[in-house]
Protein backbone atom coordinates (compact mmCIF):
# COMPACT_ATOMS: atom_id res chain seq x y z
CA UNK A 1 0.00 0.00 0.00
CA UNK A 2 1.26 3.49 -0.81
CA UNK A 3 0.20 6.88 0.52
CA UNK A 4 -3.52 6.88 1.18
CA UNK A 5 -5.80 9.00 -1.02
CA UNK A 6 -7.77 9.88 2.11
CA UNK A 7 -4.73 11.71 3.41
CA UNK A 8 -4.98 14.23 0.57
CA UNK A 9 -2.28 12.78 -1.67
CA UNK A 10 -2.71 11.68 -5.27
CA UNK A 11 -0.24 8.84 -5.63
CA UNK A 12 -1.50 8.13 -9.15
CA UNK A 13 0.12 11.32 -10.46
CA UNK A 14 3.92 11.10 -10.04
CA UNK A 15 5.28 14.58 -9.45
CA UNK A 16 8.04 14.17 -12.02
CA UNK A 17 5.44 13.76 -14.77
CA UNK A 18 3.83 17.12 -14.01
CA UNK A 19 6.57 18.96 -15.86
CA UNK A 20 9.71 18.72 -13.68
CA UNK A 21 9.22 18.85 -9.95
CA UNK A 22 10.60 21.45 -7.58
CA UNK A 23 12.04 19.68 -4.56
CA UNK A 24 12.63 21.39 -1.25
CA UNK A 25 15.34 20.06 1.06
CA UNK A 26 15.46 20.92 4.75
CA UNK A 27 19.16 21.19 5.53
CA UNK A 28 22.16 22.23 3.51
CA UNK A 29 24.76 19.56 4.26
CA UNK A 30 26.49 16.97 2.13
CA UNK A 31 23.45 14.70 1.91
CA UNK A 32 21.48 17.50 0.31
CA UNK A 33 24.42 18.24 -1.97
CA UNK A 34 24.59 14.64 -3.19
CA UNK A 35 20.81 14.51 -3.58
CA UNK A 36 20.98 17.50 -5.90
CA UNK A 37 23.88 16.04 -7.88
CA UNK A 38 21.71 12.97 -8.48
CA UNK A 39 18.54 14.91 -9.29
CA UNK A 40 19.73 17.70 -11.56
CA UNK A 41 20.35 15.29 -14.50
CA UNK A 42 16.72 14.14 -14.11
CA UNK A 43 15.47 17.70 -14.49
CA UNK A 44 14.56 18.37 -10.87
CA UNK A 45 14.98 21.84 -9.42
CA UNK A 46 16.00 22.28 -5.82
CA UNK A 47 15.43 24.73 -3.02
CA UNK A 48 16.99 24.43 0.43
CA UNK A 49 16.45 25.78 3.90
CA UNK A 50 19.76 26.34 5.65
CA UNK A 51 21.25 29.23 7.62
CA UNK A 52 24.36 29.82 5.53
CA UNK A 53 25.24 30.24 1.87
CA UNK A 54 28.52 28.48 2.73
CA UNK A 55 26.80 25.15 3.42
CA UNK A 56 27.68 22.37 0.94
CA UNK A 57 24.29 22.20 -0.78
CA UNK A 58 23.90 25.97 -1.19
CA UNK A 59 26.09 26.20 -4.29
CA UNK A 60 23.72 23.94 -6.25
CA UNK A 61 20.35 25.21 -5.09
CA UNK A 62 18.11 27.20 -7.39
CA UNK A 63 16.33 28.64 -4.36
CA UNK A 64 17.84 29.34 -0.93
CA UNK A 65 15.57 29.94 2.03
CA UNK A 66 17.78 31.35 4.82
CA UNK A 67 16.80 30.18 8.26
CA UNK A 68 17.31 27.65 11.01
CA UNK A 69 15.72 24.22 10.92
CA UNK A 70 13.36 25.21 13.73
CA UNK A 71 12.18 28.40 11.96
CA UNK A 72 8.42 27.97 11.42
CA UNK A 73 8.09 30.75 8.86
CA UNK A 74 11.08 29.62 6.80
CA UNK A 75 9.81 26.03 6.77
CA UNK A 76 6.41 27.18 5.51
CA UNK A 77 8.02 29.30 2.77
CA UNK A 78 10.11 26.40 1.50
CA UNK A 79 7.19 23.95 1.58
CA UNK A 80 5.07 26.49 -0.32
CA UNK A 81 7.79 26.90 -2.97
CA UNK A 82 8.27 23.16 -3.52
CA UNK A 83 6.12 20.46 -5.10
CA UNK A 84 7.48 18.05 -2.51
CA UNK A 85 9.73 18.72 0.47
CA UNK A 86 12.14 16.26 2.06
CA UNK A 87 15.04 16.52 4.51
CA UNK A 88 18.64 15.50 4.84
CA UNK A 89 18.79 15.76 8.63
CA UNK A 90 16.28 14.69 11.26
CA UNK A 91 16.63 17.60 13.65
CA UNK A 92 13.84 19.70 12.16
CA UNK A 93 10.85 21.42 13.76
CA UNK A 94 8.30 18.63 13.32
CA UNK A 95 5.42 20.79 14.64
CA UNK A 96 6.06 23.29 11.83
CA UNK A 97 6.29 20.46 9.30
CA UNK A 98 3.00 19.03 10.54
CA UNK A 99 1.34 22.43 10.25
CA UNK A 100 2.70 22.82 6.71
CA UNK A 101 1.36 19.38 5.78
CA UNK A 102 -2.03 20.22 7.29
CA UNK A 103 -2.07 23.33 5.10
CA UNK A 104 -1.65 21.19 1.98
CA UNK A 105 2.11 20.81 1.64
CA UNK A 106 3.59 17.50 0.52
CA UNK A 107 6.41 16.44 2.87
CA UNK A 108 8.07 13.03 2.52
CA UNK A 109 8.91 11.14 4.63
CA UNK A 110 5.91 12.46 6.51
CA UNK A 111 6.18 14.64 9.63
CA UNK A 112 4.47 12.01 11.79
CA UNK A 113 7.15 9.47 10.87
CA UNK A 114 9.89 12.00 11.60
CA UNK A 115 8.34 12.67 14.99
CA UNK A 116 8.37 8.96 15.82
CA UNK A 117 11.95 8.42 14.66
CA UNK A 118 13.26 11.53 16.42
CA UNK A 119 12.15 10.06 19.76
CA UNK A 120 14.34 6.97 19.90
CA UNK A 121 12.32 5.36 22.66
CA UNK A 122 9.08 5.85 20.72
CA UNK A 123 10.81 4.51 17.59
CA UNK A 124 11.75 1.32 19.43
CA UNK A 125 8.29 0.94 20.95
CA UNK A 126 6.62 1.19 17.53
CA UNK A 127 9.01 -1.38 16.08
CA UNK A 128 8.58 -3.67 19.06
CA UNK A 129 4.78 -3.48 18.79
CA UNK A 130 5.04 -4.48 15.12
CA UNK A 131 7.07 -7.56 15.99
CA UNK A 132 10.36 -6.19 14.66
CA UNK A 133 13.34 -7.63 16.60
CA UNK A 134 15.06 -4.93 18.66
CA UNK A 135 17.35 -4.96 21.71
CA UNK A 136 15.55 -5.07 25.05
CA UNK A 137 14.50 -1.61 26.24
CA UNK A 138 13.85 -0.12 29.68
CA UNK A 139 13.25 3.35 31.07
CA UNK A 140 15.79 2.82 33.86
CA UNK A 141 18.81 0.47 34.14
CA UNK A 142 17.74 -3.01 35.20
CA UNK A 143 21.25 -4.45 35.26
CA UNK A 144 24.76 -3.59 34.11
CA UNK A 145 26.39 -3.15 31.67
CA UNK A 146 23.69 -1.30 29.74
CA UNK A 147 23.48 1.27 26.95
CA UNK A 148 22.00 4.65 27.78
CA UNK A 149 20.59 6.64 24.84
CA UNK A 150 19.21 10.15 24.82
CA UNK A 151 15.70 10.07 23.42
CA UNK A 152 16.36 13.09 21.20
CA UNK A 153 19.23 14.81 19.47
CA UNK A 154 21.85 12.07 19.30
CA UNK A 155 23.90 12.01 16.09
CA UNK A 156 27.20 10.53 14.87
CA UNK A 157 27.88 8.71 18.13
CA UNK A 158 26.72 11.51 20.41
CA UNK A 159 23.95 10.83 22.88
CA UNK A 160 24.96 7.22 23.54
CA UNK A 161 26.90 5.91 26.54
CA UNK A 162 27.69 2.47 27.91
CA UNK A 163 27.12 2.36 31.67
CA UNK A 164 29.32 -0.35 33.19
CA UNK A 165 28.02 -0.03 36.74
CA UNK A 166 26.06 2.36 38.96
CA UNK A 167 29.19 4.48 39.50
CA UNK A 168 29.23 5.59 35.85
CA UNK A 169 27.75 9.03 35.44
CA UNK A 170 24.79 8.90 33.03
CA UNK A 171 24.15 11.36 30.25
CA UNK A 172 22.05 14.39 31.14
CA UNK A 173 18.64 14.65 29.50
CA UNK A 174 15.60 12.51 28.81
CA UNK A 175 16.87 9.04 28.00
CA UNK A 176 16.17 5.34 28.08
CA UNK A 177 18.25 2.18 28.31
CA UNK A 178 18.90 -0.67 25.92
CA UNK A 179 20.35 -4.10 26.40
CA UNK A 180 24.06 -4.15 25.51
CA UNK A 181 24.09 -6.47 22.50
CA UNK A 182 27.08 -8.72 22.00
CA UNK A 183 27.37 -8.51 18.24
CA UNK A 184 29.58 -9.94 15.50
CA UNK A 185 29.01 -7.14 13.01
CA UNK A 186 27.13 -3.87 12.62
CA UNK A 187 25.14 -3.94 9.41
CA UNK A 188 22.92 -1.58 7.46
CA UNK A 189 20.30 -1.90 4.75
CA UNK A 190 19.09 0.98 2.59
CA UNK A 191 15.37 0.52 1.93
CA UNK A 192 13.41 2.46 -0.68
CA UNK A 193 9.61 2.71 -0.58
CA UNK A 194 7.72 4.77 -3.13
CA UNK A 195 4.52 6.79 -2.85
CA UNK A 196 2.89 3.95 -4.82
CA UNK A 197 4.03 1.33 -2.30
CA UNK A 198 6.77 -0.13 -4.51
CA UNK A 199 9.69 -1.29 -2.38
CA UNK A 200 13.26 -2.42 -2.86
CA UNK A 201 16.32 -3.00 -0.71
CA UNK A 202 20.01 -2.56 -1.42
CA UNK A 203 22.48 -5.32 -0.55
CA UNK A 204 23.50 -5.47 3.11
CA UNK A 205 26.61 -3.49 4.02
CA UNK A 206 28.92 -3.77 6.98
CA UNK A 207 29.88 -0.74 9.07
CA UNK A 208 33.10 -0.31 11.06
CA UNK A 209 33.49 2.46 13.62
CA UNK A 210 36.36 4.65 14.79
CA UNK A 211 36.85 3.71 18.45
CA UNK A 212 38.10 7.17 19.46
CA UNK A 213 35.33 9.21 17.86
CA UNK A 214 32.56 6.56 17.93
CA UNK A 215 31.80 7.47 14.32
CA UNK A 216 31.48 5.32 11.22
CA UNK A 217 34.93 5.01 9.66
CA UNK A 218 34.24 2.72 6.71
CA UNK A 219 31.47 0.76 5.03
CA UNK A 220 32.02 -2.57 3.26
CA UNK A 221 29.88 -4.02 0.45
CA UNK A 222 28.95 -6.75 0.26
CA UNK A 223 28.83 -7.48 3.98
CA UNK A 224 30.89 -10.49 5.00
CA UNK A 225 27.92 -12.57 6.16
CA UNK A 226 26.15 -15.77 5.20
CA UNK A 227 23.47 -15.69 2.43
CA UNK A 228 20.80 -16.62 4.98
CA UNK A 229 21.87 -13.67 7.15
CA UNK A 230 21.72 -11.36 4.11
CA UNK A 231 18.16 -12.51 3.44
CA UNK A 232 17.13 -12.07 7.08
CA UNK A 233 18.67 -8.60 7.33
CA UNK A 234 16.87 -7.38 4.21
CA UNK A 235 13.57 -8.84 5.39
CA UNK A 236 13.86 -7.25 8.85
CA UNK A 237 14.83 -3.88 7.37
CA UNK A 238 11.93 -3.85 4.92
CA UNK A 239 9.47 -4.88 7.62
CA UNK A 240 10.72 -2.05 9.86
CA UNK A 241 10.21 0.58 7.15
CA UNK A 242 6.74 -0.76 6.33
CA UNK A 243 5.82 -0.73 10.04
CA UNK A 244 6.68 2.96 10.13
CA UNK A 245 4.88 3.64 6.81
CA UNK A 246 8.10 5.20 5.50
CA UNK A 247 8.28 6.78 2.05
CA UNK A 248 11.59 7.60 0.41
CA UNK A 249 14.95 6.09 1.25
CA UNK A 250 15.43 5.00 4.86
CA UNK A 251 18.55 3.46 6.36
CA UNK A 252 18.07 0.63 8.83
CA UNK A 253 21.08 0.02 11.08
CA UNK A 254 21.26 -3.53 12.41
CA UNK A 255 23.20 -5.72 14.81
CA UNK A 256 24.18 -9.23 13.82
CA UNK A 257 24.24 -10.67 17.33
CA UNK A 258 26.60 -13.47 18.31
CA UNK A 259 23.63 -15.79 18.70
CA UNK A 260 22.70 -15.14 15.05
CA UNK A 261 19.78 -12.75 15.67
CA UNK A 262 19.29 -9.71 13.45
CA UNK A 263 18.22 -6.75 15.61
CA UNK A 264 17.29 -3.22 14.57
CA UNK A 265 19.57 -0.65 16.17
CA UNK A 266 18.29 2.63 14.69
CA UNK A 267 16.54 3.98 11.59
CA UNK A 268 17.43 7.15 9.67
CA UNK A 269 14.56 8.55 7.55
CA UNK A 270 16.86 9.81 4.76
CA UNK A 271 19.88 8.83 2.69
CA UNK A 272 22.66 7.71 4.98
CA UNK A 273 26.42 7.40 5.32
CA UNK A 274 26.12 3.63 4.87
CA UNK A 275 24.71 4.15 1.38
CA UNK A 276 27.27 6.55 -0.09
CA UNK A 277 29.07 3.76 -1.92
CA UNK A 278 25.95 3.18 -4.04
CA UNK A 279 27.00 6.19 -6.15
CA UNK A 280 29.77 4.15 -7.76
CA UNK A 281 28.80 0.58 -6.86
CA UNK A 282 25.16 0.49 -7.99
CA UNK A 283 23.25 1.48 -11.11
CA UNK A 284 20.97 3.69 -9.01
CA UNK A 285 22.46 5.60 -6.09
CA UNK A 286 20.57 5.97 -2.83
CA UNK A 287 20.19 9.69 -3.63
CA UNK A 288 18.54 9.17 -7.00
CA UNK A 289 16.43 6.41 -5.47
CA UNK A 290 15.17 8.75 -2.76
CA UNK A 291 14.06 11.27 -5.39
CA UNK A 292 12.39 8.56 -7.45
CA UNK A 293 10.54 7.33 -4.37
CA UNK A 294 9.19 10.68 -3.18
CA UNK A 295 8.12 11.74 -6.69
CA UNK A 296 6.42 8.46 -7.58
CA UNK A 297 8.81 7.38 -10.32
CA UNK A 298 9.72 3.70 -10.75
CA UNK A 299 12.46 2.60 -8.40
CA UNK A 300 15.86 1.84 -9.89
CA UNK A 301 18.13 -1.18 -9.88
CA UNK A 302 19.93 -1.87 -6.60
CA UNK A 303 22.28 -4.77 -7.32
CA UNK A 304 25.99 -4.25 -6.68
CA UNK A 305 28.02 -3.79 -9.87
CA UNK A 306 31.29 -4.22 -7.98
CA UNK A 307 32.68 -4.74 -4.53
CA UNK A 308 33.16 -1.45 -2.71
CA UNK A 309 34.57 0.07 0.46
CA UNK A 310 33.64 3.58 1.57
CA UNK A 311 36.08 5.45 3.82
CA UNK A 312 34.96 8.61 5.59
CA UNK A 313 37.34 11.52 5.15
CA UNK A 314 37.51 13.00 8.65
CA UNK A 315 39.12 15.98 10.27
CA UNK A 316 42.35 15.07 12.06
CA UNK A 317 42.31 14.87 15.84
CA UNK A 318 43.62 18.42 16.31
CA UNK A 319 42.43 20.00 13.05
CA UNK A 320 40.77 23.41 12.93
CA UNK A 321 40.45 26.26 10.48
CA UNK A 322 40.43 26.05 6.71
CA UNK A 323 40.35 22.37 5.59
CA UNK A 324 43.23 20.88 3.63
CA UNK A 325 43.70 17.44 2.13
CA UNK A 326 47.50 17.34 1.73
CA UNK A 327 47.65 13.91 0.05
CA UNK A 328 44.98 14.50 -2.59
CA UNK A 329 47.39 13.85 -5.49
CA UNK A 330 48.50 10.48 -4.11
CA UNK A 331 44.90 9.60 -3.34
CA UNK A 332 43.64 10.27 -6.85
CA UNK A 333 46.53 8.45 -8.52
CA UNK A 334 45.15 5.14 -7.32
CA UNK A 335 42.87 3.12 -9.64
CA UNK A 336 39.36 2.51 -8.42
CA UNK A 337 39.44 5.41 -5.95
CA UNK A 338 36.65 8.02 -6.08
CA UNK A 339 36.85 11.14 -3.90
CA UNK A 340 33.79 13.13 -2.81
CA UNK A 341 34.85 16.40 -1.18
CA UNK A 342 31.94 18.17 0.52
CA UNK A 343 33.30 21.71 0.41
CA UNK A 344 32.81 22.55 4.08
CA UNK A 345 34.59 25.77 4.98
CA UNK A 346 35.85 24.71 8.41
CA UNK A 347 37.43 21.51 9.67
CA UNK A 348 37.03 20.19 13.22
CA UNK A 349 38.30 16.99 14.83
CA UNK A 350 36.52 13.96 13.33
CA UNK A 351 34.13 16.12 11.31
CA UNK A 352 33.02 14.46 8.07
CA UNK A 353 34.70 16.46 5.33
CA UNK A 354 34.17 14.01 2.50
CA UNK A 355 34.35 10.36 1.64
CA UNK A 356 36.28 8.05 -0.65
CA UNK A 357 34.78 5.00 -2.33
CA UNK A 358 37.10 2.24 -3.53
CA UNK A 359 35.63 -0.11 -6.13
CA UNK A 360 37.16 -3.37 -7.32
CA UNK A 361 36.12 -6.70 -8.82
CA UNK A 362 37.24 -8.46 -5.65
CA UNK A 363 36.34 -7.37 -2.12
CA UNK A 364 39.78 -8.28 -0.76
CA UNK A 365 41.37 -5.93 -3.31
CA UNK A 366 39.01 -3.13 -2.32
CA UNK A 367 39.76 -3.70 1.37
CA UNK A 368 43.52 -3.65 0.74
CA UNK A 369 43.33 -0.35 -1.15
CA UNK A 370 41.02 1.14 1.48
CA UNK A 371 43.56 0.29 4.18
CA UNK A 372 46.45 1.71 2.17
CA UNK A 373 44.76 5.08 1.59
CA UNK A 374 43.95 5.78 5.25
CA UNK A 375 46.98 8.07 5.77
CA UNK A 376 45.89 10.01 2.68
CA UNK A 377 42.34 10.70 3.91
CA UNK A 378 43.01 12.73 7.04
CA UNK A 379 42.13 16.39 6.76
CA UNK A 380 44.29 19.04 8.39
CA UNK A 381 43.50 22.71 8.99
CA UNK A 382 45.17 26.05 8.66
CA UNK A 383 44.66 29.78 8.35
CA UNK A 384 42.40 31.00 5.55
CA UNK A 385 45.05 32.58 3.33
CA UNK A 386 43.02 32.82 0.16
Order of alpha helices (4+ residues) and beta strands (2+ residues): beta-alpha-beta-beta-alpha-beta-alpha-alpha-alpha-beta-beta-beta-beta-beta-beta-beta-beta-alpha-beta-beta-alpha-alpha-beta-beta-alpha-beta-beta-alpha-beta
